[in-house]
Amino acid sequence: MRIIKEGTPPHKEKKQECVNCGCVFMYERSDIHTDKRDGDFVICPSCGAYINLINHLSMEKKEAI
């Protein structure tokens, strides 16, 4: 395999806003929790609310394709 055009690696941190308290924070893949019933989520560092990441992870996969 050879590289035609050098790319830049994706950002390791993602930005998220809590719909409960309005806190804006950054999270990494290691901050993501997984549950069989609820799927992938992060916990707001300010209020502790669970924030579902279904839309964010599917967009990330589409961008990678």
PDB file with SEQRES, HELIX, SHEET and CRYST1 records, atoms N, CA, C and O in Angstrom:
SEQRES   1 A   65  MET ARG ILE ILE LYS GLU GLY THR PRO PRO HIS LYS GLU          
SEQRES   2 A   65  LYS LYS GLN GLU CYS VAL ASN CYS GLY CYS VAL PHE MET          
SEQRES   3 A   65  TYR GLU ARG SER ASP ILE HIS THR ASP LYS ARG ASP GLY          
SEQRES   4 A   65  ASP PHE VAL ILE CYS PRO SER CYS GLY ALA TYR ILE ASN          
SEQRES   5 A   65  LEU ILE ASN HIS LEU SER MET GLU LYS LYS GLU ALA ILE          
HELIX    1 AA1 ARG A   29  ASP A   31  5                                   3    
HELIX    2 AA2 ILE A   54  ALA A   64  1                                  11    
SHEET    1 AA1 2 LYS A  14  GLU A  17  0                                        
SHEET    2 AA1 2 VAL A  24  TYR A  27 -1                                        
SHEET    1 AA2 3 HIS A  33  ASP A  35  0                                        
SHEET    2 AA2 3 GLY A  39  ILE A  43 -1                                        
SHEET    3 AA2 3 TYR A  50  ASN A  52 -1                                        
CRYST1    1.000    1.000    1.000  90.00  90.00  90.00 P 1           1          
ATOM      1  N   MET A   1       0.848  -1.166   0.000  1.00  0.00           N  
ATOM      2  CA  MET A   1       0.000   0.000   0.000  1.00  0.00           C  
ATOM      3  C   MET A   1       0.897   1.234   0.000  1.00  0.00           C  
ATOM      4  O   MET A   1       1.964   1.243   0.613  1.00  0.00           O  
ATOM      5  N   ARG A   2       0.444   2.275  -0.699  1.00  0.00           N  
ATOM      6  CA  ARG A   2       1.190   3.518  -0.703  1.00  0.00           C  
ATOM      7  C   ARG A   2       0.247   4.686  -0.445  1.00  0.00           C  
ATOM      8  O   ARG A   2      -0.945   4.615  -0.745  1.00  0.00           O  
ATOM      9  N   ILE A   3       0.786   5.739   0.105  1.00  0.00           N  
ATOM     10  CA  ILE A   3      -0.006   6.924   0.431  1.00  0.00           C  
ATOM     11  C   ILE A   3      -0.014   7.857  -0.766  1.00  0.00           C  
ATOM     12  O   ILE A   3       1.042   8.231  -1.276  1.00  0.00           O  
ATOM     13  N   ILE A   4      -1.196   8.230  -1.211  1.00  0.00           N  
ATOM     14  CA  ILE A   4      -1.357   9.180  -2.313  1.00  0.00           C  
ATOM     15  C   ILE A   4      -1.309  10.609  -1.771  1.00  0.00           C  
ATOM     16  O   ILE A   4      -0.633  11.475  -2.326  1.00  0.00           O  
ATOM     17  N   LYS A   5      -2.030  10.838  -0.689  1.00  0.00           N  
ATOM     18  CA  LYS A   5      -2.074  12.152  -0.058  1.00  0.00           C  
ATOM     19  C   LYS A   5      -2.039  11.942   1.455  1.00  0.00           C  
ATOM     20  O   LYS A   5      -2.839  11.178   1.995  1.00  0.00           O  
ATOM     21  N   GLU A   6      -1.124  12.610   2.131  1.00  0.00           N  
ATOM     22  CA  GLU A   6      -0.989  12.486   3.585  1.00  0.00           C  
ATOM     23  C   GLU A   6      -2.186  13.139   4.268  1.00  0.00           C  
ATOM     24  O   GLU A   6      -2.539  14.275   3.953  1.00  0.00           O  
ATOM     25  N   GLY A   7      -2.802  12.432   5.191  1.00  0.00           N  
ATOM     26  CA  GLY A   7      -3.950  12.960   5.930  1.00  0.00           C  
ATOM     27  C   GLY A   7      -3.547  13.388   7.321  1.00  0.00           C  
ATOM     28  O   GLY A   7      -2.404  13.201   7.739  1.00  0.00           O  
ATOM     29  N   THR A   8      -4.490  13.960   8.029  1.00  0.00           N  
ATOM     30  CA  THR A   8      -4.245  14.329   9.419  1.00  0.00           C  
ATOM     31  C   THR A   8      -5.089  13.414  10.294  1.00  0.00           C  
ATOM     32  O   THR A   8      -6.249  13.152   9.974  1.00  0.00           O  
ATOM     33  N   PRO A   9      -4.526  12.925  11.394  1.00  0.00           N  
ATOM     34  CA  PRO A   9      -5.302  12.052  12.263  1.00  0.00           C  
ATOM     35  C   PRO A   9      -6.465  12.815  12.894  1.00  0.00           C  
ATOM     36  O   PRO A   9      -6.350  14.013  13.153  1.00  0.00           O  
ATOM     37  N   PRO A  10      -7.576  12.138  13.142  1.00  0.00           N  
ATOM     38  CA  PRO A  10      -8.730  12.820  13.740  1.00  0.00           C  
ATOM     39  C   PRO A  10      -8.417  13.279  15.159  1.00  0.00           C  
ATOM     40  O   PRO A  10      -7.554  12.719  15.835  1.00  0.00           O  
ATOM     41  N   HIS A  11      -9.130  14.299  15.591  1.00  0.00           N  
ATOM     42  CA  HIS A  11      -8.953  14.792  16.953  1.00  0.00           C  
ATOM     43  C   HIS A  11      -9.319  13.695  17.932  1.00  0.00           C  
ATOM     44  O   HIS A  11     -10.309  12.988  17.744  1.00  0.00           O  
ATOM     45  N   LYS A  12      -8.528  13.555  18.966  1.00  0.00           N  
ATOM     46  CA  LYS A  12      -8.799  12.526  19.960  1.00  0.00           C  
ATOM     47  C   LYS A  12      -9.889  12.965  20.924  1.00  0.00           C  
ATOM     48  O   LYS A  12     -10.554  12.125  21.531  1.00  0.00           O  
ATOM     49  N   GLU A  13     -10.078  14.263  21.071  1.00  0.00           N  
ATOM     50  CA  GLU A  13     -11.113  14.769  21.968  1.00  0.00           C  
ATOM     51  C   GLU A  13     -12.306  15.264  21.158  1.00  0.00           C  
ATOM     52  O   GLU A  13     -12.158  15.821  20.070  1.00  0.00           O  
ATOM     53  N   LYS A  14     -13.467  15.048  21.707  1.00  0.00           N  
ATOM     54  CA  LYS A  14     -14.701  15.528  21.091  1.00  0.00           C  
ATOM     55  C   LYS A  14     -15.345  16.530  22.034  1.00  0.00           C  
ATOM     56  O   LYS A  14     -15.221  16.418  23.253  1.00  0.00           O  
ATOM     57  N   LYS A  15     -16.033  17.507  21.464  1.00  0.00           N  
ATOM     58  CA  LYS A  15     -16.704  18.538  22.244  1.00  0.00           C  
ATOM     59  C   LYS A  15     -18.172  18.136  22.410  1.00  0.00           C  
ATOM     60  O   LYS A  15     -18.798  17.650  21.468  1.00  0.00           O  
ATOM     61  N   GLN A  16     -18.706  18.339  23.597  1.00  0.00           N  
ATOM     62  CA  GLN A  16     -20.095  17.967  23.878  1.00  0.00           C  
ATOM     63  C   GLN A  16     -20.731  19.012  24.779  1.00  0.00           C  
ATOM     64  O   GLN A  16     -20.068  19.581  25.646  1.00  0.00           O  
ATOM     65  N   GLU A  17     -22.008  19.260  24.573  1.00  0.00           N  
ATOM     66  CA  GLU A  17     -22.761  20.153  25.449  1.00  0.00           C  
ATOM     67  C   GLU A  17     -23.825  19.344  26.159  1.00  0.00           C  
ATOM     68  O   GLU A  17     -24.529  18.549  25.537  1.00  0.00           O  
ATOM     69  N   CYS A  18     -23.941  19.545  27.454  1.00  0.00           N  
ATOM     70  CA  CYS A  18     -24.946  18.850  28.249  1.00  0.00           C  
ATOM     71  C   CYS A  18     -26.298  19.525  28.033  1.00  0.00           C  
ATOM     72  O   CYS A  18     -26.417  20.741  28.183  1.00  0.00           O  
ATOM     73  N   VAL A  19     -27.316  18.738  27.682  1.00  0.00           N  
ATOM     74  CA  VAL A  19     -28.652  19.294  27.472  1.00  0.00           C  
ATOM     75  C   VAL A  19     -29.336  19.597  28.806  1.00  0.00           C  
ATOM     76  O   VAL A  19     -30.327  20.325  28.843  1.00  0.00           O  
ATOM     77  N   ASN A  20     -28.815  19.046  29.890  1.00  0.00           N  
ATOM     78  CA  ASN A  20     -29.415  19.249  31.208  1.00  0.00           C  
ATOM     79  C   ASN A  20     -28.973  20.568  31.842  1.00  0.00           C  
ATOM     80  O   ASN A  20     -29.812  21.344  32.299  1.00  0.00           O  
ATOM     81  N   CYS A  21     -27.660  20.831  31.875  1.00  0.00           N  
ATOM     82  CA  CYS A  21     -27.158  22.025  32.579  1.00  0.00           C  
ATOM     83  C   CYS A  21     -26.444  23.031  31.671  1.00  0.00           C  
ATOM     84  O   CYS A  21     -26.131  24.137  32.110  1.00  0.00           O  
ATOM     85  N   GLY A  22     -26.183  22.663  30.412  1.00  0.00           N  
ATOM     86  CA  GLY A  22     -25.539  23.588  29.485  1.00  0.00           C  
ATOM     87  C   GLY A  22     -24.017  23.578  29.533  1.00  0.00           C  
ATOM     88  O   GLY A  22     -23.374  24.348  28.820  1.00  0.00           O  
ATOM     89  N   CYS A  23     -23.436  22.723  30.358  1.00  0.00           N  
ATOM     90  CA  CYS A  23     -21.977  22.620  30.462  1.00  0.00           C  
ATOM     91  C   CYS A  23     -21.393  22.162  29.124  1.00  0.00           C  
ATOM     92  O   CYS A  23     -21.911  21.226  28.513  1.00  0.00           O  
ATOM     93  N   VAL A  24     -20.336  22.801  28.670  1.00  0.00           N  
ATOM     94  CA  VAL A  24     -19.632  22.380  27.464  1.00  0.00           C  
ATOM     95  C   VAL A  24     -18.309  21.773  27.919  1.00  0.00           C  
ATOM     96  O   VAL A  24     -17.546  22.400  28.653  1.00  0.00           O  
ATOM     97  N   PHE A  25     -18.043  20.537  27.471  1.00  0.00           N  
ATOM     98  CA  PHE A  25     -16.843  19.839  27.914  1.00  0.00           C  
ATOM     99  C   PHE A  25     -16.268  19.007  26.776  1.00  0.00           C  
ATOM    100  O   PHE A  25     -16.930  18.767  25.766  1.00  0.00           O  
ATOM    101  N   MET A  26     -15.027  18.572  26.956  1.00  0.00           N  
ATOM    102  CA  MET A  26     -14.346  17.715  25.988  1.00  0.00           C  
ATOM    103  C   MET A  26     -14.254  16.313  26.581  1.00  0.00           C  
ATOM    104  O   MET A  26     -14.048  16.150  27.783  1.00  0.00           O  
ATOM    105  N   TYR A  27     -14.411  15.299  25.722  1.00  0.00           N  
ATOM    106  CA  TYR A  27     -14.265  13.928  26.188  1.00  0.00           C  
ATOM    107  C   TYR A  27     -13.440  13.142  25.186  1.00  0.00           C  
ATOM    108  O   TYR A  27     -13.371  13.484  24.006  1.00  0.00           O  
ATOM    109  N   GLU A  28     -12.814  12.079  25.681  1.00  0.00           N  
ATOM    110  CA  GLU A  28     -12.025  11.179  24.845  1.00  0.00           C  
ATOM    111  C   GLU A  28     -12.733   9.835  24.787  1.00  0.00           C  
ATOM    112  O   GLU A  28     -13.715   9.611  25.495  1.00  0.00           O  
ATOM    113  N   ARG A  29     -12.237   8.950  23.950  1.00  0.00           N  
ATOM    114  CA  ARG A  29     -12.840   7.626  23.817  1.00  0.00           C  
ATOM    115  C   ARG A  29     -12.848   6.884  25.152  1.00  0.00           C  
ATOM    116  O   ARG A  29     -13.765   6.107  25.415  1.00  0.00           O  
ATOM    117  N   SER A  30     -11.839   7.111  25.999  1.00  0.00           N  
ATOM    118  CA  SER A  30     -11.784   6.430  27.294  1.00  0.00           C  
ATOM    119  C   SER A  30     -12.882   6.901  28.250  1.00  0.00           C  
ATOM    120  O   SER A  30     -13.161   6.222  29.239  1.00  0.00           O  
ATOM    121  N   ASP A  31     -13.510   8.048  27.976  1.00  0.00           N  
ATOM    122  CA  ASP A  31     -14.594   8.563  28.813  1.00  0.00           C  
ATOM    123  C   ASP A  31     -15.958   7.987  28.433  1.00  0.00           C  
ATOM    124  O   ASP A  31     -16.939   8.197  29.146  1.00  0.00           O  
ATOM    125  N   ILE A  32     -16.026   7.265  27.318  1.00  0.00           N  
ATOM    126  CA  ILE A  32     -17.291   6.723  26.839  1.00  0.00           C  
ATOM    127  C   ILE A  32     -17.618   5.437  27.589  1.00  0.00           C  
ATOM    128  O   ILE A  32     -16.787   4.536  27.703  1.00  0.00           O  
ATOM    129  N   HIS A  33     -18.848   5.372  28.096  1.00  0.00           N  
ATOM    130  CA  HIS A  33     -19.360   4.178  28.765  1.00  0.00           C  
ATOM    131  C   HIS A  33     -20.301   3.463  27.804  1.00  0.00           C  
ATOM    132  O   HIS A  33     -20.960   4.104  26.985  1.00  0.00           O  
ATOM    133  N   THR A  34     -20.366   2.143  27.901  1.00  0.00           N  
ATOM    134  CA  THR A  34     -21.219   1.365  27.018  1.00  0.00           C  
ATOM    135  C   THR A  34     -22.168   0.506  27.844  1.00  0.00           C  
ATOM    136  O   THR A  34     -21.770  -0.131  28.820  1.00  0.00           O  
ATOM    137  N   ASP A  35     -23.424   0.504  27.431  1.00  0.00           N  
ATOM    138  CA  ASP A  35     -24.440  -0.303  28.077  1.00  0.00           C  
ATOM    139  C   ASP A  35     -25.233  -1.011  26.988  1.00  0.00           C  
ATOM    140  O   ASP A  35     -25.565  -0.394  25.976  1.00  0.00           O  
ATOM    141  N   LYS A  36     -25.543  -2.284  27.170  1.00  0.00           N  
ATOM    142  CA  LYS A  36     -26.258  -3.044  26.134  1.00  0.00           C  
ATOM    143  C   LYS A  36     -27.619  -2.436  25.826  1.00  0.00           C  
ATOM    144  O   LYS A  36     -28.052  -2.433  24.674  1.00  0.00           O  
ATOM    145  N   ARG A  37     -28.287  -1.929  26.834  1.00  0.00           N  
ATOM    146  CA  ARG A  37     -29.632  -1.392  26.634  1.00  0.00           C  
ATOM    147  C   ARG A  37     -29.602   0.054  26.147  1.00  0.00           C  
ATOM    148  O   ARG A  37     -30.350   0.420  25.240  1.00  0.00           O  
ATOM    149  N   ASP A  38     -28.735   0.879  26.750  1.00  0.00           N  
ATOM    150  CA  ASP A  38     -28.725   2.308  26.450  1.00  0.00           C  
ATOM    151  C   ASP A  38     -27.702   2.724  25.402  1.00  0.00           C  
ATOM    152  O   ASP A  38     -27.763   3.851  24.911  1.00  0.00           O  
ATOM    153  N   GLY A  39     -26.770   1.856  25.047  1.00  0.00           N  
ATOM    154  CA  GLY A  39     -25.758   2.195  24.052  1.00  0.00           C  
ATOM    155  C   GLY A  39     -24.592   2.964  24.661  1.00  0.00           C  
ATOM    156  O   GLY A  39     -24.285   2.795  25.841  1.00  0.00           O  
ATOM    157  N   ASP A  40     -23.948   3.801  23.870  1.00  0.00           N  
ATOM    158  CA  ASP A  40     -22.777   4.563  24.303  1.00  0.00           C  
ATOM    159  C   ASP A  40     -23.203   5.907  24.883  1.00  0.00           C  
ATOM    160  O   ASP A  40     -24.093   6.570  24.348  1.00  0.00           O  
ATOM    161  N   PHE A  41     -22.558   6.304  25.984  1.00  0.00           N  
ATOM    162  CA  PHE A  41     -22.873   7.576  26.614  1.00  0.00           C  
ATOM    163  C   PHE A  41     -21.666   8.087  27.390  1.00  0.00           C  
ATOM    164  O   PHE A  41     -20.761   7.328  27.735  1.00  0.00           O  
ATOM    165  N   VAL A  42     -21.674   9.393  27.655  1.00  0.00           N  
ATOM    166  CA  VAL A  42     -20.700  10.017  28.549  1.00  0.00           C  
ATOM    167  C   VAL A  42     -21.471  10.635  29.707  1.00  0.00           C  
ATOM    168  O   VAL A  42     -22.678  10.859  29.611  1.00  0.00           O  
ATOM    169  N   ILE A  43     -20.778  10.906  30.785  1.00  0.00           N  
ATOM    170  CA  ILE A  43     -21.402  11.506  31.960  1.00  0.00           C  
ATOM    171  C   ILE A  43     -20.931  12.949  32.069  1.00  0.00           C  
ATOM    172  O   ILE A  43     -19.731  13.219  32.050  1.00  0.00           O  
ATOM    173  N   CYS A  44     -21.873  13.869  32.183  1.00  0.00           N  
ATOM    174  CA  CYS A  44     -21.546  15.289  32.314  1.00  0.00           C  
ATOM    175  C   CYS A  44     -20.719  15.501  33.574  1.00  0.00           C  
ATOM    176  O   CYS A  44     -21.127  15.073  34.654  1.00  0.00           O  
ATOM    177  N   PRO A  45     -19.562  16.157  33.458  1.00  0.00           N  
ATOM    178  CA  PRO A  45     -18.723  16.378  34.638  1.00  0.00           C  
ATOM    179  C   PRO A  45     -19.309  17.404  35.613  1.00  0.00           C  
ATOM    180  O   PRO A  45     -18.869  17.487  36.760  1.00  0.00           O  
ATOM    181  N   SER A  46     -20.286  18.176  35.170  1.00  0.00           N  
ATOM    182  CA  SER A  46     -20.866  19.203  36.020  1.00  0.00           C  
ATOM    183  C   SER A  46     -22.068  18.692  36.817  1.00  0.00           C  
ATOM    184  O   SER A  46     -22.109  18.836  38.039  1.00  0.00           O  
ATOM    185  N   CYS A  47     -23.044  18.095  36.127  1.00  0.00           N  
ATOM    186  CA  CYS A  47     -24.281  17.691  36.810  1.00  0.00           C  
ATOM    187  C   CYS A  47     -24.453  16.181  36.914  1.00  0.00           C  
ATOM    188  O   CYS A  47     -25.338  15.714  37.631  1.00  0.00           O  
ATOM    189  N   GLY A  48     -23.618  15.403  36.208  1.00  0.00           N  
ATOM    190  CA  GLY A  48     -23.707  13.947  36.284  1.00  0.00           C  
ATOM    191  C   GLY A  48     -24.749  13.321  35.373  1.00  0.00           C  
ATOM    192  O   GLY A  48     -25.015  12.125  35.483  1.00  0.00           O  
ATOM    193  N   ALA A  49     -25.344  14.094  34.479  1.00  0.00           N  
ATOM    194  CA  ALA A  49     -26.345  13.564  33.560  1.00  0.00           C  
ATOM    195  C   ALA A  49     -25.700  12.628  32.543  1.00  0.00           C  
ATOM    196  O   ALA A  49     -24.550  12.825  32.150  1.00  0.00           O  
ATOM    197  N   TYR A  50     -26.447  11.607  32.120  1.00  0.00           N  
ATOM    198  CA  TYR A  50     -25.980  10.677  31.088  1.00  0.00           C  
ATOM    199  C   TYR A  50     -26.333  11.278  29.730  1.00  0.00           C  
ATOM    200  O   TYR A  50     -27.484  11.639  29.489  1.00  0.00           O  
ATOM    201  N   ILE A  51     -25.348  11.383  28.849  1.00  0.00           N  
ATOM    202  CA  ILE A  51     -25.555  11.975  27.528  1.00  0.00           C  
ATOM    203  C   ILE A  51     -25.318  10.897  26.481  1.00  0.00           C  
ATOM    204  O   ILE A  51     -24.205  10.393  26.333  1.00  0.00           O  
ATOM    205  N   ASN A  52     -26.373  10.549  25.761  1.00  0.00           N  
ATOM    206  CA  ASN A  52     -26.318   9.495  24.757  1.00  0.00           C  
ATOM    207  C   ASN A  52     -25.497   9.947  23.562  1.00  0.00           C  
ATOM    208  O   ASN A  52     -25.613  11.092  23.126  1.00  0.00           O  
ATOM    209  N   LEU A  53     -24.663   9.054  23.028  1.00  0.00           N  
ATOM    210  CA  LEU A  53     -23.765   9.411  21.926  1.00  0.00           C  
ATOM    211  C   LEU A  53     -24.098   8.706  20.623  1.00  0.00           C  
ATOM    212  O   LEU A  53     -23.237   8.640  19.745  1.00  0.00           O  
ATOM    213  N   ILE A  54     -25.281   8.188  20.455  1.00  0.00           N  
ATOM    214  CA  ILE A  54     -25.614   7.437  19.238  1.00  0.00           C  
ATOM    215  C   ILE A  54     -25.360   8.281  17.992  1.00  0.00           C  
ATOM    216  O   ILE A  54     -24.704   7.810  17.063  1.00  0.00           O  
ATOM    217  N   ASN A  55     -25.854   9.495  17.950  1.00  0.00           N  
ATOM    218  CA  ASN A  55     -25.690  10.344  16.769  1.00  0.00           C  
ATOM    219  C   ASN A  55     -24.238  10.734  16.555  1.00  0.00           C  
ATOM    220  O   ASN A  55     -23.778  10.785  15.414  1.00  0.00           O  
ATOM    221  N   HIS A  56     -23.508  11.009  17.623  1.00  0.00           N  
ATOM    222  CA  HIS A  56     -22.125  11.461  17.502  1.00  0.00           C  
ATOM    223  C   HIS A  56     -21.217  10.352  16.980  1.00  0.00           C  
ATOM    224  O   HIS A  56     -20.354  10.610  16.141  1.00  0.00           O  
ATOM    225  N   LEU A  57     -21.397   9.126  17.459  1.00  0.00           N  
ATOM    226  CA  LEU A  57     -20.542   8.035  17.020  1.00  0.00           C  
ATOM    227  C   LEU A  57     -20.865   7.616  15.592  1.00  0.00           C  
ATOM    228  O   LEU A  57     -19.958   7.248  14.845  1.00  0.00           O  
ATOM    229  N   SER A  58     -22.137   7.662  15.192  1.00  0.00           N  
ATOM    230  CA  SER A  58     -22.470   7.302  13.826  1.00  0.00           C  
ATOM    231  C   SER A  58     -21.924   8.342  12.849  1.00  0.00           C  
ATOM    232  O   SER A  58     -21.526   7.989  11.739  1.00  0.00           O  
ATOM    233  N   MET A  59     -21.900   9.617  13.243  1.00  0.00           N  
ATOM    234  CA  MET A  59     -21.317  10.652  12.386  1.00  0.00           C  
ATOM    235  C   MET A  59     -19.818  10.442  12.279  1.00  0.00           C  
ATOM    236  O   MET A  59     -19.243  10.641  11.209  1.00  0.00           O  
ATOM    237  N   GLU A  60     -19.166  10.041  13.379  1.00  0.00           N  
ATOM    238  CA  GLU A  60     -17.734   9.804  13.376  1.00  0.00           C  
ATOM    239  C   GLU A  60     -17.394   8.656  12.414  1.00  0.00           C  
ATOM    240  O   GLU A  60     -16.402   8.730  11.689  1.00  0.00           O  
ATOM    241  N   LYS A  61     -18.205   7.609  12.407  1.00  0.00           N  
ATOM    242  CA  LYS A  61     -17.972   6.475  11.509  1.00  0.00           C  
ATOM    243  C   LYS A  61     -18.172   6.878  10.058  1.00  0.00           C  
ATOM    244  O   LYS A  61     -17.424   6.434   9.188  1.00  0.00           O  
ATOM    245  N   LYS A  62     -19.173   7.716   9.779  1.00  0.00           N  
ATOM    246  CA  LYS A  62     -19.416   8.166   8.403  1.00  0.00           C  
ATOM    247  C   LYS A  62     -18.243   9.002   7.886  1.00  0.00           C  
ATOM    248  O   LYS A  62     -17.858   8.887   6.722  1.00  0.00           O  
ATOM    249  N   GLU A  63     -17.680   9.840   8.753  1.00  0.00           N  
ATOM    250  CA  GLU A  63     -16.562  10.688   8.353  1.00  0.00           C  
ATOM    251  C   GLU A  63     -15.326   9.842   8.057  1.00  0.00           C  
ATOM    252  O   GLU A  63     -14.508  10.216   7.217  1.00  0.00           O  
ATOM    253  N   ALA A  64     -15.184   8.715   8.734  1.00  0.00           N  
ATOM    254  CA  ALA A  64     -14.013   7.859   8.548  1.00  0.00           C  
ATOM    255  C   ALA A  64     -14.067   7.103   7.224  1.00  0.00           C  
ATOM    256  O   ALA A  64     -13.032   6.681   6.708  1.00  0.00           O  
ATOM    257  N   ILE A  65     -15.260   6.931   6.676  1.00  0.00           N  
ATOM    258  CA  ILE A  65     -15.403   6.156   5.415  1.00  0.00           C  
ATOM    259  C   ILE A  65     -14.987   6.940   4.228  1.00  0.00           C  
ATOM    260  O   ILE A  65     -15.046   6.438   3.106  1.00  0.00           O  
TER     261      ILE A  65                                                      
END                                                                             
